[in-house]
Amino acid sequence: MNNELENTDYLKTLAVLKDRIVKAQYRSYSAVNSEMILAYLDIGKTISEKTKKGWGTSVIKRLSKDLQAEFIGIKGFSERNLHRMKLIYEELTADSISPQAVAKLPWGHISLIFSKIKDKIAREFYITKARKEAWSRSVLEEKIKINLYDQHIKFQHNFDTSLSLAEVEKYSLQFKDEYDLSFLNLPDHHTEKELENAIVKNITQMLGQFGNDFAFMGQQFRLTLDDKEYFIDLLFYHRKLKSMIAIELKVNEFKPEYSQQLNWYLHLLDKTVKYPEDNPSIGILLCKSKSEITVEYALEIVNKPMGVATYRYSELPENIAWNLPSEEEFKRIFGHD
């Protein structure tokens, strides 16, 4: 076994073991939390049923006082929270979402999702993501604020023609239409190599952008065939999908030939690196910008699963940032070393 295959095997094994340890740590907390959440939902169910039989606001207010008096020091039995339990139970029932699915999240997370998100599929998305990636409440709030779900459903790909129907939604929801790379602190004009090196240097934050299921396998990952070498900018392994993810970086607008090149790389990956138990490799073209119609047409003529996303790295509008002096120019203008 050559060094690259040994490294690939090690990284996959490491990812599996890390996942197992995280799950073990999480279970000790989630077992206790789940019972409390299920109790809240049972309370919500009872209040919902009693309300239909005549209970009014005054009865719920009395129930709140009695529960708080009985369980001193335990938060969660305020009148407002009892109403929230009722609402969440009713909406879970209406959406056909299993109580067990939400019981693995803290109550604050559940309340936030059901108060801010009204679409059933979007709710399921945030419930799953928050649980799988162990988001804090503040992280969840930020993800909702930036419309993370919309970013996923806008993501352009050809998965519907290159993967089985059962896999399409599972795969597409792992990627976004646009990634915020402002944390890389790149100059407004940068090369692909600068972008690539900055991502590798900040790989922990980059994995935060991609998600906890991504494991980094290498930069400029080498593929060989017939004494010729080919290099993938960044290669990852997705633990949930059990697929290698090849990412090609472009600092300009998407061009159709980029997808043809990536299609070839994916073919080589599947032929020379992929293990029999792995699923097909996936390609992501991360470009500075794209024409949606051009991407749509280009993806129609490639047969390997891939998608095209964009990235942003500055909060300033491009037409303004373009005309601002660089850091070096500022130093020259103001005479700093």
TIDO-142049 format. One record per residue (C-alpha): residue number from 1; residue in one letter; x, y, z. Coordinates in steps of 0.05 Angstrom, whole numbers, plus 5000, padded with zeros to 4 digits. Example, Ala and Ser with C-alpha at 12.3 -4.5 7.8 and 13.67 -1.06 7.14 Angstrom:
<pt num="1" residuo="A" u="5246" v="4910" w="5156"/>
<pt num="2" residuo="S" u="5273" v="4979" w="5143"/>
! end
This chain:
<pt num="1" residuo="M" u="5000" v="5000" w="5000"/>
<pt num="2" residuo="N" u="5030" v="5067" w="4980"/>
<pt num="3" residuo="N" u="5036" v="5127" w="5027"/>
<pt num="4" residuo="E" u="4975" v="5163" w="4999"/>
<pt num="5" residuo="L" u="4930" v="5102" w="5008"/>
<pt num="6" residuo="E" u="4958" v="5091" w="5078"/>
<pt num="7" residuo="N" u="4944" v="5164" w="5095"/>
<pt num="8" residuo="T" u="4874" v="5159" w="5066"/>
<pt num="9" residuo="D" u="4860" v="5097" w="5108"/>
<pt num="10" residuo="Y" u="4887" v="5130" w="5170"/>
<pt num="11" residuo="L" u="4846" v="5193" w="5161"/>
<pt num="12" residuo="K" u="4782" v="5153" w="5151"/>
<pt num="13" residuo="T" u="4797" v="5111" w="5212"/>
<pt num="14" residuo="L" u="4812" v="5173" w="5254"/>
<pt num="15" residuo="A" u="4747" v="5205" w="5231"/>
<pt num="16" residuo="V" u="4708" v="5143" w="5252"/>
<pt num="17" residuo="L" u="4741" v="5140" w="5321"/>
<pt num="18" residuo="K" u="4731" v="5214" w="5334"/>
<pt num="19" residuo="D" u="4658" v="5207" w="5315"/>
<pt num="20" residuo="R" u="4651" v="5148" w="5364"/>
<pt num="21" residuo="I" u="4682" v="5187" w="5422"/>
<pt num="22" residuo="V" u="4639" v="5249" w="5409"/>
<pt num="23" residuo="K" u="4577" v="5206" w="5408"/>
<pt num="24" residuo="A" u="4596" v="5173" w="5474"/>
<pt num="25" residuo="Q" u="4606" v="5241" w="5507"/>
<pt num="26" residuo="Y" u="4541" v="5267" w="5480"/>
<pt num="27" residuo="R" u="4499" v="5207" w="5501"/>
<pt num="28" residuo="S" u="4511" v="5218" w="5575"/>
<pt num="29" residuo="Y" u="4481" v="5288" w="5569"/>
<pt num="30" residuo="S" u="4428" v="5273" w="5518"/>
<pt num="31" residuo="A" u="4398" v="5214" w="5557"/>
<pt num="32" residuo="V" u="4380" v="5261" w="5614"/>
<pt num="33" residuo="N" u="4360" v="5318" w="5569"/>
<pt num="34" residuo="S" u="4315" v="5274" w="5526"/>
<pt num="35" residuo="E" u="4273" v="5251" w="5585"/>
<pt num="36" residuo="M" u="4261" v="5323" w="5606"/>
<pt num="37" residuo="I" u="4242" v="5345" w="5535"/>
<pt num="38" residuo="L" u="4194" v="5286" w="5528"/>
<pt num="39" residuo="A" u="4164" v="5307" w="5595"/>
<pt num="40" residuo="Y" u="4155" v="5378" w="5569"/>
<pt num="41" residuo="L" u="4120" v="5351" w="5507"/>
<pt num="42" residuo="D" u="4075" v="5307" w="5549"/>
<pt num="43" residuo="I" u="4056" v="5369" w="5589"/>
<pt num="44" residuo="G" u="4043" v="5405" w="5523"/>
<pt num="45" residuo="K" u="3999" v="5348" w="5500"/>
<pt num="46" residuo="T" u="3959" v="5348" w="5565"/>
<pt num="47" residuo="I" u="3949" v="5424" w="5564"/>
<pt num="48" residuo="S" u="3929" v="5420" w="5490"/>
<pt num="49" residuo="E" u="3877" v="5366" w="5505"/>
<pt num="50" residuo="K" u="3851" v="5402" w="5567"/>
<pt num="51" residuo="T" u="3846" v="5468" w="5530"/>
<pt num="52" residuo="K" u="3800" v="5436" w="5480"/>
<pt num="53" residuo="K" u="3756" v="5414" w="5538"/>
<pt num="54" residuo="G" u="3751" v="5483" w="5569"/>
<pt num="55" residuo="W" u="3816" v="5501" w="5604"/>
<pt num="56" residuo="G" u="3830" v="5575" w="5598"/>
<pt num="57" residuo="T" u="3888" v="5621" w="5613"/>
<pt num="58" residuo="S" u="3873" v="5625" w="5687"/>
<pt num="59" residuo="V" u="3878" v="5549" w="5695"/>
<pt num="60" residuo="I" u="3946" v="5547" w="5660"/>
<pt num="61" residuo="K" u="3969" v="5605" w="5704"/>
<pt num="62" residuo="R" u="3949" v="5565" w="5766"/>
<pt num="63" residuo="L" u="3983" v="5502" w="5738"/>
<pt num="64" residuo="S" u="4047" v="5542" w="5729"/>
<pt num="65" residuo="K" u="4047" v="5566" w="5801"/>
<pt num="66" residuo="D" u="4033" v="5496" w="5829"/>
<pt num="67" residuo="L" u="4088" v="5464" w="5788"/>
<pt num="68" residuo="Q" u="4139" v="5517" w="5807"/>
<pt num="69" residuo="A" u="4120" v="5509" w="5880"/>
<pt num="70" residuo="E" u="4128" v="5433" w="5876"/>
<pt num="71" residuo="F" u="4193" v="5433" w="5837"/>
<pt num="72" residuo="I" u="4232" v="5490" w="5870"/>
<pt num="73" residuo="G" u="4296" v="5507" w="5834"/>
<pt num="74" residuo="I" u="4276" v="5473" w="5769"/>
<pt num="75" residuo="K" u="4265" v="5523" w="5713"/>
<pt num="76" residuo="G" u="4217" v="5513" w="5656"/>
<pt num="77" residuo="F" u="4148" v="5516" w="5688"/>
<pt num="78" residuo="S" u="4132" v="5589" w="5677"/>
<pt num="79" residuo="E" u="4064" v="5605" w="5648"/>
<pt num="80" residuo="R" u="4098" v="5628" w="5583"/>
<pt num="81" residuo="N" u="4136" v="5563" w="5578"/>
<pt num="82" residuo="L" u="4074" v="5521" w="5589"/>
<pt num="83" residuo="H" u="4041" v="5557" w="5531"/>
<pt num="84" residuo="R" u="4103" v="5543" w="5490"/>
<pt num="85" residuo="M" u="4100" v="5469" w="5508"/>
<pt num="86" residuo="K" u="4029" v="5467" w="5483"/>
<pt num="87" residuo="L" u="4046" v="5504" w="5419"/>
<pt num="88" residuo="I" u="4107" v="5461" w="5403"/>
<pt num="89" residuo="Y" u="4069" v="5396" w="5417"/>
<pt num="90" residuo="E" u="4013" v="5418" w="5370"/>
<pt num="91" residuo="E" u="4061" v="5439" w="5315"/>
<pt num="92" residuo="L" u="4102" v="5375" w="5321"/>
<pt num="93" residuo="T" u="4038" v="5336" w="5312"/>
<pt num="94" residuo="A" u="4016" v="5379" w="5253"/>
<pt num="95" residuo="D" u="4084" v="5371" w="5220"/>
<pt num="96" residuo="S" u="4088" v="5296" w="5235"/>
<pt num="97" residuo="I" u="4156" v="5306" w="5267"/>
<pt num="98" residuo="S" u="4173" v="5252" w="5319"/>
<pt num="99" residuo="P" u="4181" v="5277" w="5391"/>
<pt num="100" residuo="Q" u="4244" v="5233" w="5395"/>
<pt num="101" residuo="A" u="4274" v="5273" w="5338"/>
<pt num="102" residuo="V" u="4273" v="5338" w="5377"/>
<pt num="103" residuo="A" u="4284" v="5308" w="5446"/>
<pt num="104" residuo="K" u="4359" v="5304" w="5434"/>
<pt num="105" residuo="L" u="4363" v="5380" w="5432"/>
<pt num="106" residuo="P" u="4360" v="5429" w="5491"/>
<pt num="107" residuo="W" u="4293" v="5461" w="5502"/>
<pt num="108" residuo="G" u="4320" v="5530" w="5484"/>
<pt num="109" residuo="H" u="4341" v="5504" w="5416"/>
<pt num="110" residuo="I" u="4272" v="5473" w="5404"/>
<pt num="111" residuo="S" u="4236" v="5537" w="5425"/>
<pt num="112" residuo="L" u="4280" v="5578" w="5379"/>
<pt num="113" residuo="I" u="4269" v="5534" w="5319"/>
<pt num="114" residuo="F" u="4193" v="5531" w="5327"/>
<pt num="115" residuo="S" u="4186" v="5605" w="5341"/>
<pt num="116" residuo="K" u="4229" v="5628" w="5282"/>
<pt num="117" residuo="I" u="4218" v="5574" w="5229"/>
<pt num="118" residuo="K" u="4149" v="5557" w="5202"/>
<pt num="119" residuo="D" u="4165" v="5511" w="5144"/>
<pt num="120" residuo="K" u="4165" v="5437" w="5163"/>
<pt num="121" residuo="I" u="4224" v="5416" w="5120"/>
<pt num="122" residuo="A" u="4265" v="5476" w="5144"/>
<pt num="123" residuo="R" u="4250" v="5458" w="5216"/>
<pt num="124" residuo="E" u="4273" v="5386" w="5204"/>
<pt num="125" residuo="F" u="4336" v="5413" w="5172"/>
<pt num="126" residuo="Y" u="4354" v="5458" w="5232"/>
<pt num="127" residuo="I" u="4335" v="5403" w="5282"/>
<pt num="128" residuo="T" u="4381" v="5353" w="5247"/>
<pt num="129" residuo="K" u="4438" v="5402" w="5237"/>
<pt num="130" residuo="A" u="4436" v="5428" w="5308"/>
<pt num="131" residuo="R" u="4437" v="5357" w="5336"/>
<pt num="132" residuo="K" u="4489" v="5327" w="5288"/>
<pt num="133" residuo="E" u="4537" v="5386" w="5293"/>
<pt num="134" residuo="A" u="4524" v="5401" w="5367"/>
<pt num="135" residuo="W" u="4508" v="5475" w="5355"/>
<pt num="136" residuo="S" u="4503" v="5521" w="5415"/>
<pt num="137" residuo="R" u="4440" v="5563" w="5419"/>
<pt num="138" residuo="S" u="4478" v="5625" w="5395"/>
<pt num="139" residuo="V" u="4505" v="5586" w="5335"/>
<pt num="140" residuo="L" u="4436" v="5561" w="5318"/>
<pt num="141" residuo="E" u="4409" v="5632" w="5323"/>
<pt num="142" residuo="E" u="4463" v="5657" w="5276"/>
<pt num="143" residuo="K" u="4449" v="5600" w="5226"/>
<pt num="144" residuo="I" u="4375" v="5618" w="5225"/>
<pt num="145" residuo="K" u="4392" v="5692" w="5218"/>
<pt num="146" residuo="I" u="4435" v="5680" w="5156"/>
<pt num="147" residuo="N" u="4381" v="5634" w="5125"/>
<pt num="148" residuo="L" u="4427" v="5574" w="5123"/>
<pt num="149" residuo="Y" u="4371" v="5529" w="5098"/>
<pt num="150" residuo="D" u="4358" v="5575" w="5039"/>
<pt num="151" residuo="Q" u="4433" v="5572" w="5023"/>
<pt num="152" residuo="H" u="4428" v="5496" w="5019"/>
<pt num="153" residuo="I" u="4366" v="5492" w="4976"/>
<pt num="154" residuo="K" u="4394" v="5543" w="4927"/>
<pt num="155" residuo="F" u="4458" v="5502" w="4917"/>
<pt num="156" residuo="Q" u="4465" v="5483" w="4843"/>
<pt num="157" residuo="H" u="4484" v="5411" w="4830"/>
<pt num="158" residuo="N" u="4470" v="5352" w="4784"/>
<pt num="159" residuo="F" u="4457" v="5302" w="4839"/>
<pt num="160" residuo="D" u="4387" v="5287" w="4813"/>
<pt num="161" residuo="T" u="4418" v="5257" w="4749"/>
<pt num="162" residuo="S" u="4482" v="5228" w="4778"/>
<pt num="163" residuo="L" u="4456" v="5197" w="4843"/>
<pt num="164" residuo="S" u="4396" v="5155" w="4863"/>
<pt num="165" residuo="L" u="4333" v="5192" w="4881"/>
<pt num="166" residuo="A" u="4338" v="5169" w="4953"/>
<pt num="167" residuo="E" u="4407" v="5203" w="4959"/>
<pt num="168" residuo="V" u="4392" v="5270" w="4926"/>
<pt num="169" residuo="E" u="4364" v="5308" w="4987"/>
<pt num="170" residuo="K" u="4414" v="5277" w="5035"/>
<pt num="171" residuo="Y" u="4472" v="5298" w="4991"/>
<pt num="172" residuo="S" u="4448" v="5367" w="4971"/>
<pt num="173" residuo="L" u="4435" v="5389" w="5042"/>
<pt num="174" residuo="Q" u="4509" v="5379" w="5059"/>
<pt num="175" residuo="F" u="4530" v="5438" w="5016"/>
<pt num="176" residuo="K" u="4514" v="5512" w="5010"/>
<pt num="177" residuo="D" u="4506" v="5559" w="4952"/>
<pt num="178" residuo="E" u="4554" v="5610" w="4982"/>
<pt num="179" residuo="Y" u="4609" v="5605" w="5034"/>
<pt num="180" residuo="D" u="4633" v="5663" w="5077"/>
<pt num="181" residuo="L" u="4709" v="5662" w="5076"/>
<pt num="182" residuo="S" u="4719" v="5731" w="5108"/>
<pt num="183" residuo="F" u="4757" v="5697" w="5165"/>
<pt num="184" residuo="L" u="4814" v="5683" w="5116"/>
<pt num="185" residuo="N" u="4833" v="5757" w="5115"/>
<pt num="186" residuo="L" u="4851" v="5754" w="5041"/>
<pt num="187" residuo="P" u="4868" v="5816" w="5000"/>
<pt num="188" residuo="D" u="4812" v="5835" w="4953"/>
<pt num="189" residuo="H" u="4854" v="5811" w="4894"/>
<pt num="190" residuo="H" u="4884" v="5743" w="4908"/>
<pt num="191" residuo="T" u="4908" v="5683" w="4869"/>
<pt num="192" residuo="E" u="4881" v="5612" w="4873"/>
<pt num="193" residuo="K" u="4944" v="5591" w="4909"/>
<pt num="194" residuo="E" u="4935" v="5646" w="4961"/>
<pt num="195" residuo="L" u="4863" v="5624" w="4971"/>
<pt num="196" residuo="E" u="4882" v="5551" w="4977"/>
<pt num="197" residuo="N" u="4939" v="5564" w="5026"/>
<pt num="198" residuo="A" u="4895" v="5610" w="5069"/>
<pt num="199" residuo="I" u="4841" v="5556" w="5073"/>
<pt num="200" residuo="V" u="4892" v="5503" w="5094"/>
<pt num="201" residuo="K" u="4922" v="5550" w="5145"/>
<pt num="202" residuo="N" u="4853" v="5562" w="5174"/>
<pt num="203" residuo="I" u="4828" v="5491" w="5163"/>
<pt num="204" residuo="T" u="4792" v="5487" w="5231"/>
<pt num="205" residuo="Q" u="4749" v="5547" w="5214"/>
<pt num="206" residuo="M" u="4739" v="5521" w="5144"/>
<pt num="207" residuo="L" u="4713" v="5455" w="5171"/>
<pt num="208" residuo="G" u="4665" v="5498" w="5212"/>
<pt num="209" residuo="Q" u="4638" v="5526" w="5146"/>
<pt num="210" residuo="F" u="4631" v="5457" w="5115"/>
<pt num="211" residuo="G" u="4605" v="5419" w="5175"/>
<pt num="212" residuo="N" u="4629" v="5368" w="5227"/>
<pt num="213" residuo="D" u="4623" v="5309" w="5179"/>
<pt num="214" residuo="F" u="4681" v="5334" w="5136"/>
<pt num="215" residuo="A" u="4751" v="5306" w="5148"/>
<pt num="216" residuo="F" u="4810" v="5339" w="5113"/>
<pt num="217" residuo="M" u="4851" v="5291" w="5070"/>
<pt num="218" residuo="G" u="4901" v="5337" w="5036"/>
<pt num="219" residuo="Q" u="4922" v="5397" w="4994"/>
<pt num="220" residuo="Q" u="4942" v="5387" w="4921"/>
<pt num="221" residuo="F" u="4923" v="5314" w="4927"/>
<pt num="222" residuo="R" u="4961" v="5277" w="4872"/>
<pt num="223" residuo="L" u="4929" v="5230" w="4822"/>
<pt num="224" residuo="T" u="4970" v="5192" w="4770"/>
<pt num="225" residuo="L" u="4952" v="5157" w="4706"/>
<pt num="226" residuo="D" u="4997" v="5136" w="4647"/>
<pt num="227" residuo="D" u="5057" v="5173" w="4676"/>
<pt num="228" residuo="K" u="5017" v="5237" w="4681"/>
<pt num="229" residuo="E" u="5001" v="5274" w="4746"/>
<pt num="230" residuo="Y" u="4938" v="5311" w="4764"/>
<pt num="231" residuo="F" u="4926" v="5351" w="4828"/>
<pt num="232" residuo="I" u="4862" v="5365" w="4866"/>
<pt num="233" residuo="D" u="4864" v="5431" w="4904"/>
<pt num="234" residuo="L" u="4832" v="5405" w="4968"/>
<pt num="235" residuo="L" u="4807" v="5335" w="4984"/>
<pt num="236" residuo="F" u="4760" v="5317" w="5041"/>
<pt num="237" residuo="Y" u="4724" v="5255" w="5065"/>
<pt num="238" residuo="H" u="4651" v="5260" w="5086"/>
<pt num="239" residuo="R" u="4637" v="5212" w="5143"/>
<pt num="240" residuo="K" u="4561" v="5211" w="5136"/>
<pt num="241" residuo="L" u="4560" v="5205" w="5060"/>
<pt num="242" residuo="K" u="4621" v="5159" w="5059"/>
<pt num="243" residuo="S" u="4646" v="5197" w="4999"/>
<pt num="244" residuo="M" u="4709" v="5235" w="4981"/>
<pt num="245" residuo="I" u="4696" v="5309" w="4967"/>
<pt num="246" residuo="A" u="4742" v="5341" w="4916"/>
<pt num="247" residuo="I" u="4742" v="5417" w="4919"/>
<pt num="248" residuo="E" u="4770" v="5459" w="4862"/>
<pt num="249" residuo="L" u="4781" v="5533" w="4876"/>
<pt num="250" residuo="K" u="4771" v="5588" w="4824"/>
<pt num="251" residuo="V" u="4781" v="5662" w="4839"/>
<pt num="252" residuo="N" u="4741" v="5684" w="4779"/>
<pt num="253" residuo="E" u="4672" v="5669" w="4748"/>
<pt num="254" residuo="F" u="4652" v="5597" w="4734"/>
<pt num="255" residuo="K" u="4670" v="5571" w="4665"/>
<pt num="256" residuo="P" u="4641" v="5507" w="4634"/>
<pt num="257" residuo="E" u="4710" v="5477" w="4624"/>
<pt num="258" residuo="Y" u="4720" v="5477" w="4700"/>
<pt num="259" residuo="S" u="4665" v="5424" w="4707"/>
<pt num="260" residuo="Q" u="4696" v="5381" w="4653"/>
<pt num="261" residuo="Q" u="4763" v="5382" w="4688"/>
<pt num="262" residuo="L" u="4732" v="5365" w="4755"/>
<pt num="263" residuo="N" u="4692" v="5309" w="4722"/>
<pt num="264" residuo="W" u="4758" v="5277" w="4701"/>
<pt num="265" residuo="Y" u="4788" v="5284" w="4770"/>
<pt num="266" residuo="L" u="4727" v="5250" w="4801"/>
<pt num="267" residuo="H" u="4733" v="5193" w="4751"/>
<pt num="268" residuo="L" u="4806" v="5183" w="4770"/>
<pt num="269" residuo="L" u="4789" v="5186" w="4844"/>
<pt num="270" residuo="D" u="4736" v="5132" w="4837"/>
<pt num="271" residuo="K" u="4782" v="5089" w="4795"/>
<pt num="272" residuo="T" u="4847" v="5095" w="4833"/>
<pt num="273" residuo="V" u="4833" v="5118" w="4905"/>
<pt num="274" residuo="K" u="4762" v="5101" w="4925"/>
<pt num="275" residuo="Y" u="4751" v="5039" w="4967"/>
<pt num="276" residuo="P" u="4697" v="4989" w="4946"/>
<pt num="277" residuo="E" u="4655" v="5006" w="5007"/>
<pt num="278" residuo="D" u="4657" v="5081" w="4992"/>
<pt num="279" residuo="N" u="4602" v="5118" w="4954"/>
<pt num="280" residuo="P" u="4619" v="5157" w="4890"/>
<pt num="281" residuo="S" u="4665" v="5216" w="4899"/>
<pt num="282" residuo="I" u="4633" v="5286" w="4896"/>
<pt num="283" residuo="G" u="4662" v="5349" w="4866"/>
<pt num="284" residuo="I" u="4651" v="5421" w="4888"/>
<pt num="285" residuo="L" u="4674" v="5480" w="4846"/>
<pt num="286" residuo="L" u="4682" v="5539" w="4892"/>
<pt num="287" residuo="C" u="4683" v="5601" w="4848"/>
<pt num="288" residuo="K" u="4684" v="5676" w="4861"/>
<pt num="289" residuo="S" u="4620" v="5684" w="4821"/>
<pt num="290" residuo="K" u="4575" v="5646" w="4773"/>
<pt num="291" residuo="S" u="4520" v="5653" w="4721"/>
<pt num="292" residuo="E" u="4464" v="5607" w="4744"/>
<pt num="293" residuo="I" u="4443" v="5591" w="4673"/>
<pt num="294" residuo="T" u="4514" v="5575" w="4651"/>
<pt num="295" residuo="V" u="4523" v="5529" w="4712"/>
<pt num="296" residuo="E" u="4456" v="5495" w="4697"/>
<pt num="297" residuo="Y" u="4476" v="5480" w="4625"/>
<pt num="298" residuo="A" u="4547" v="5458" w="4643"/>
<pt num="299" residuo="L" u="4523" v="5409" w="4696"/>
<pt num="300" residuo="E" u="4477" v="5376" w="4645"/>
<pt num="301" residuo="I" u="4537" v="5348" w="4607"/>
<pt num="302" residuo="V" u="4578" v="5318" w="4663"/>
<pt num="303" residuo="N" u="4563" v="5250" w="4692"/>
<pt num="304" residuo="K" u="4598" v="5253" w="4759"/>
<pt num="305" residuo="P" u="4562" v="5283" w="4820"/>
<pt num="306" residuo="M" u="4583" v="5355" w="4830"/>
<pt num="307" residuo="G" u="4559" v="5424" w="4848"/>
<pt num="308" residuo="V" u="4580" v="5496" w="4840"/>
<pt num="309" residuo="A" u="4582" v="5545" w="4898"/>
<pt num="310" residuo="T" u="4610" v="5615" w="4907"/>
<pt num="311" residuo="Y" u="4648" v="5648" w="4963"/>
<pt num="312" residuo="R" u="4652" v="5717" w="4992"/>
<pt num="313" residuo="Y" u="4709" v="5745" w="5032"/>
<pt num="314" residuo="S" u="4693" v="5819" w="5044"/>
<pt num="315" residuo="E" u="4636" v="5856" w="5076"/>
<pt num="316" residuo="L" u="4648" v="5914" w="5028"/>
<pt num="317" residuo="P" u="4612" v="5916" w="4961"/>
<pt num="318" residuo="E" u="4659" v="5892" w="4906"/>
<pt num="319" residuo="N" u="4657" v="5958" w="4867"/>
<pt num="320" residuo="I" u="4681" v="5994" w="4930"/>
<pt num="321" residuo="A" u="4731" v="5943" w="4953"/>
<pt num="322" residuo="W" u="4762" v="5941" w="4884"/>
<pt num="323" residuo="N" u="4781" v="6015" w="4888"/>
<pt num="324" residuo="L" u="4808" v="6015" w="4958"/>
<pt num="325" residuo="P" u="4884" v="6013" w="4967"/>
<pt num="326" residuo="S" u="4916" v="5949" w="4991"/>
<pt num="327" residuo="E" u="4951" v="5943" w="5059"/>
<pt num="328" residuo="E" u="5018" v="5953" w="5024"/>
<pt num="329" residuo="E" u="4992" v="6016" w="4989"/>
<pt num="330" residuo="F" u="4966" v="6044" w="5055"/>
<pt num="331" residuo="K" u="5035" v="6034" w="5085"/>
<pt num="332" residuo="R" u="5068" v="6069" w="5026"/>
<pt num="333" residuo="I" u="5018" v="6127" w="5027"/>
<pt num="334" residuo="F" u="5025" v="6140" w="5102"/>
<pt num="335" residuo="G" u="5099" v="6124" w="5107"/>
<pt num="336" residuo="H" u="5094" v="6064" w="5154"/>
<pt num="337" residuo="D" u="5144" v="6008" w="5152"/>
! end
